[in-house]
Amino acid sequence: MWKHYKRMIIVTGAAGFIASALVAKLNELRYFDLVLVDDFSREDRKVNYQSKQFRQLLDRNLLLDFIEKNENQIDFIFHLGARTDTTEFNAAIFEQWNVGYSKKVWELCTQYAIPLVYASSAATYGNGEFGYEDRHDIIPSLQPLNPYGESKNEFDKWVLQQNTTPFFWAGLKFFNVYGPNEYHKGRMASVIWHAFNQIQNTGEMKLFRSHHPQFPDGGQMRDFVYVKDVASVCIWLMEKRKQSGIFNLGSGKARTFLDLVKNTFRNMQIPEKISFIDTPEDIRDKYQYFTEANMSKLINAGYIEPFHTLEEGVEDYVGQYLNMNKKIY
């Protein structure tokens, strides 16, 4: 029997990585009146939601009609569903799901005064020539490196052009999110997940060699953010609804791939064995060597909870999930 503690919350992308971790956190906080939206046809993702408590599962193609019919019951929408493959170059797919579909969700939230949090991406920053500060004024100038990043930036630009908005809204530029519930993502899973599996299977880890003179091999840097922190920020935004806008969501601290892999070896209690291979030529000119979220905007809006350090996040992820052969949060 489902318990109904709060008014209805809709979570799109709920069979996927970040959204299913958000559902787990919502359940922890006794939010059970949840409508989970996705394409639920993939059996390999069922474990992400089958043990959660929720009101119903809803196919993504039925969401817009559902909002129309139930708008007076909906307290909040987390629109985290998206096509996220950065190696997909069919722009029409991204235009359909990441732009067109998101515009319709936005318009309904505006029409019915439903607060909204949606997923943007740090991929919008491209090579970082404009930095990694979540200022609205630089968004029209950003130059993403792939169609996925372009689609996320196109939607951000469209949002900022709107004269009418939901009474509260937030777009979140996710940086390199890792953690439980990502097992189904294949090549798009985090480097930690790939490292764990490669080390477990071969006893060693191969990293991309640096092709940039300012970065040593393994010295490429990313802002790695633990998925549990991402879920906490989402829920804080829902509960506080203080300041609308587009926000970075990373740890705020760039770390090297060597740091990440060394921590993975340590938590697996396996001696380090790391080597380097050339970055494939087809992605070499689109490869980011450094990303780091400027988190001052979210902090100034009132978010004070600490983020997991890389050491803390890898220890929890490897120790409590991967080592235990546990897939989900």
ChimeraX attribute file (.defattr): number of C-alpha atoms within 10 A of each C-alpha:
attribute: neighborCount
match mode: 1-to-1
recipient: residues
	/A:1	6
	/A:2	12
	/A:3	12
	/A:4	15
	/A:5	11
	/A:6	12
	/A:7	14
	/A:8	22
	/A:9	22
	/A:10	25
	/A:11	26
	/A:12	24
	/A:13	22
	/A:14	28
	/A:15	30
	/A:16	24
	/A:17	25
	/A:18	26
	/A:19	28
	/A:20	28
	/A:21	26
	/A:22	25
	/A:23	28
	/A:24	22
	/A:25	18
	/A:26	21
	/A:27	16
	/A:28	12
	/A:29	11
	/A:30	14
	/A:31	20
	/A:32	22
	/A:33	23
	/A:34	26
	/A:35	21
	/A:36	26
	/A:37	25
	/A:38	21
	/A:39	16
	/A:40	19
	/A:41	10
	/A:42	9
	/A:43	8
	/A:44	12
	/A:45	20
	/A:46	14
	/A:47	15
	/A:48	25
	/A:49	22
	/A:50	10
	/A:51	10
	/A:52	17
	/A:53	22
	/A:54	23
	/A:55	17
	/A:56	12
	/A:57	17
	/A:58	19
	/A:59	13
	/A:60	17
	/A:61	12
	/A:62	11
	/A:63	19
	/A:64	13
	/A:65	11
	/A:66	12
	/A:67	19
	/A:68	13
	/A:69	10
	/A:70	10
	/A:71	17
	/A:72	13
	/A:73	12
	/A:74	20
	/A:75	17
	/A:76	22
	/A:77	24
	/A:78	25
	/A:79	22
	/A:80	26
	/A:81	25
	/A:82	23
	/A:83	17
	/A:84	17
	/A:85	15
	/A:86	13
	/A:87	12
	/A:88	13
	/A:89	12
	/A:90	10
	/A:91	13
	/A:92	12
	/A:93	15
	/A:94	23
	/A:95	20
	/A:96	14
	/A:97	15
	/A:98	26
	/A:99	21
	/A:100	13
	/A:101	18
	/A:102	21
	/A:103	15
	/A:104	12
	/A:105	18
	/A:106	22
	/A:107	16
	/A:108	18
	/A:109	24
	/A:110	18
	/A:111	15
	/A:112	15
	/A:113	18
	/A:114	23
	/A:115	23
	/A:116	26
	/A:117	24
	/A:118	24
	/A:119	21
	/A:120	28
	/A:121	24
	/A:122	25
	/A:123	27
	/A:124	26
	/A:125	26
	/A:126	21
	/A:127	20
	/A:128	19
	/A:129	10
	/A:130	13
	/A:131	15
	/A:132	20
	/A:133	18
	/A:134	23
	/A:135	13
	/A:136	13
	/A:137	10
	/A:138	14
	/A:139	19
	/A:140	13
	/A:141	12
	/A:142	22
	/A:143	18
	/A:144	20
	/A:145	19
	/A:146	18
	/A:147	23
	/A:148	27
	/A:149	24
	/A:150	24
	/A:151	29
	/A:152	27
	/A:153	27
	/A:154	19
	/A:155	19
	/A:156	25
	/A:157	18
	/A:158	13
	/A:159	19
	/A:160	16
	/A:161	10
	/A:162	9
	/A:163	6
	/A:164	12
	/A:165	21
	/A:166	18
	/A:167	15
	/A:168	21
	/A:169	26
	/A:170	22
	/A:171	22
	/A:172	23
	/A:173	24
	/A:174	24
	/A:175	24
	/A:176	22
	/A:177	22
	/A:178	23
	/A:179	27
	/A:180	24
	/A:181	25
	/A:182	24
	/A:183	21
	/A:184	18
	/A:185	16
	/A:186	10
	/A:187	11
	/A:188	15
	/A:189	18
	/A:190	17
	/A:191	18
	/A:192	21
	/A:193	23
	/A:194	17
	/A:195	20
	/A:196	21
	/A:197	15
	/A:198	14
	/A:199	21
	/A:200	15
	/A:201	10
	/A:202	9
	/A:203	15
	/A:204	19
	/A:205	21
	/A:206	16
	/A:207	18
	/A:208	16
	/A:209	18
	/A:210	19
	/A:211	16
	/A:212	10
	/A:213	7
	/A:214	9
	/A:215	15
	/A:216	12
	/A:217	19
	/A:218	20
	/A:219	18
	/A:220	23
	/A:221	20
	/A:222	23
	/A:223	22
	/A:224	30
	/A:225	26
	/A:226	25
	/A:227	27
	/A:228	22
	/A:229	19
	/A:230	24
	/A:231	19
	/A:232	18
	/A:233	20
	/A:234	21
	/A:235	17
	/A:236	15
	/A:237	22
	/A:238	21
	/A:239	10
	/A:240	12
	/A:241	16
	/A:242	12
	/A:243	15
	/A:244	18
	/A:245	18
	/A:246	24
	/A:247	24
	/A:248	25
	/A:249	29
	/A:250	28
	/A:251	27
	/A:252	20
	/A:253	18
	/A:254	18
	/A:255	20
	/A:256	20
	/A:257	20
	/A:258	16
	/A:259	14
	/A:260	20
	/A:261	26
	/A:262	20
	/A:263	21
	/A:264	24
	/A:265	22
	/A:266	14
	/A:267	18
	/A:268	17
	/A:269	9
	/A:270	14
	/A:271	12
	/A:272	16
	/A:273	14
	/A:274	16
	/A:275	13
	/A:276	13
	/A:277	11
	/A:278	13
	/A:279	15
	/A:280	11
	/A:281	9
	/A:282	8
	/A:283	11
	/A:284	12
	/A:285	12
	/A:286	13
	/A:287	16
	/A:288	17
	/A:289	17
	/A:290	17
	/A:291	26
	/A:292	24
	/A:293	25
	/A:294	20
	/A:295	19
	/A:296	15
	/A:297	18
	/A:298	19
	/A:299	11
	/A:300	10
	/A:301	15
	/A:302	14
	/A:303	16
	/A:304	10
	/A:305	11
	/A:306	8
	/A:307	19
	/A:308	17
	/A:309	16
	/A:310	20
	/A:311	14
	/A:312	12
	/A:313	21
	/A:314	24
	/A:315	17
	/A:316	18
	/A:317	24
	/A:318	24
	/A:319	16
	/A:320	15
	/A:321	17
	/A:322	21
	/A:323	14
	/A:324	10
	/A:325	10
	/A:326	15
	/A:327	17
	/A:328	19
	/A:329	20
